Amino acid sequence: VQLQASGGGLVQAGGSLRLSCVASVVSGDTFSNYGVAWFRQAPGKEREFVTAISWNGASTYYIDPVKGRFIISRDNAKNVVYLQMSSLKPEDTAVYYCAARPPYGSTWLTEHHDYDYWGQGTLVTVSS
C-alpha cells in the first residue's frame, strides 16, 4: 500500500486543520486490511505516535496531549484516513506522517518501527 498525506499548513493557535491520508492499494488488496496511525515529528525531536484507528474504524487510540482535540476517522470506500485537529497549540507544530500496517491482535502499536508503510509527511505549523 502507498500512502500520501496532505492538508498541513499554517494556522493560529486555537485553529483547526484536517489532514488526509489517501492510500493506493494493489489489485487484490484492500485498504481495510490495514490499521492506520498518525505520527508527528517536531524539529529536533524524535518521531512521536499521535493516534491510531483500527481496520474498520471501530476503535481508536490517542495520546493524552491530543485527547479531546484530535479525531481520527476513516472511509474505507474512499481509501482515506482523516485527522481532524482542533484547538491547535504551538506544541502541535510538526511534520505529520500517516503509517499503516496489518492488524495485530488487540494491542495498540505505537512505535514507528511497528509500521510497514509510510506517507511522505505534511507540515503543520501553529503560530502563537
C-alpha positions in Angstrom: 0.0 0.0 0.0 1.2 3.5 -0.8 0.2 6.4 1.4 0.0 10.1 0.7 -0.6 12.7 3.4 -1.9 16.2 2.8 -3.7 19.0 4.5 -1.0 20.6 6.5 -0.4 24.3 6.7 0.0 27.4 8.9 -2.7 28.0 11.4 -3.0 30.3 14.5 -3.3 28.8 17.9 -6.8 27.7 18.6 -7.5 27.0 15.0 -8.3 23.8 13.2 -6.9 21.7 10.3 -7.9 18.4 8.7 -5.2 16.1 7.5 -5.9 13.4 4.9 -4.0 10.2 4.2 -5.0 8.6 0.9 -4.0 5.1 0.2 -3.3 3.3 -3.1 -3.6 -0.4 -2.9 -2.6 -3.0 -5.5 -5.1 -5.3 -7.1 -6.2 -8.0 -4.8 -5.5 -5.9 -1.7 -7.9 -3.7 0.2 -7.4 -0.7 2.5 -9.5 -2.4 5.2 -6.6 -4.9 5.6 -4.7 -2.2 7.4 -4.7 -0.3 10.7 -3.5 3.3 10.3 -1.7 5.6 12.6 -0.6 9.2 12.6 2.8 10.1 13.9 4.5 13.5 14.2 8.0 14.8 14.4 8.8 18.2 15.7 12.1 20.0 14.8 14.9 18.4 16.8 12.7 15.7 18.3 12.0 12.1 17.7 9.0 10.9 15.8 6.1 10.5 18.1 2.9 8.4 17.9 -0.2 10.5 18.0 -3.3 8.3 17.2 -4.4 5.2 15.5 -7.5 3.6 14.1 -8.5 0.0 13.6 -9.0 -1.5 10.2 -12.8 -1.0 10.3 -12.8 2.3 12.2 -14.5 0.9 15.2 -11.6 1.5 17.6 -9.3 4.5 18.1 -6.5 5.4 20.4 -4.9 8.8 21.2 -2.0 10.0 23.2 -3.1 12.2 26.2 -1.9 15.5 24.8 -4.3 15.3 21.9 -7.3 13.7 23.5 -10.4 15.8 23.1 -8.8 17.9 20.4 -7.9 15.4 17.6 -10.3 12.9 16.0 -9.1 10.2 13.7 -11.6 8.6 11.2 -11.5 6.6 8.1 -13.6 5.9 5.0 -12.6 2.6 3.5 -14.7 3.1 0.5 -12.5 6.1 -0.4 -9.3 4.6 0.9 -8.7 7.6 3.2 -8.0 8.3 6.8 -8.6 11.7 8.3 -7.1 13.5 11.2 -9.3 16.4 12.4 -7.2 18.7 14.6 -8.9 21.4 16.7 -7.8 23.8 19.4 -4.3 23.6 18.0 -1.4 24.6 20.1 2.1 25.8 19.2 3.4 22.5 20.6 1.4 20.6 17.9 3.8 22.1 15.3 5.4 19.1 13.5 5.6 17.2 10.3 2.7 14.7 10.5 3.0 11.3 8.9 0.5 8.6 8.3 1.5 5.0 8.6 -0.2 1.6 8.0 0.3 -2.0 8.9 -1.8 -5.2 9.0 -3.9 -5.5 12.2 -2.1 -7.0 15.2 -4.3 -8.5 17.8 -5.9 -6.1 20.3 -2.7 -4.2 21.2 -2.2 -0.7 20.0 1.2 -0.4 18.4 2.8 3.0 19.0 6.4 2.6 17.8 7.4 3.8 14.4 9.2 0.5 13.6 5.9 -1.3 14.1 4.5 0.2 10.9 5.4 -1.1 7.4 4.1 1.7 5.2 4.6 5.4 5.4 3.3 8.6 3.7 5.7 11.4 3.0 4.6 13.8 5.7 2.8 17.1 5.8 3.9 20.1 7.8 1.6 21.6 10.4 2.7 25.0 11.9 0.8 26.5 14.7 1.6 30.1 15.5 1.1 31.7 18.9 
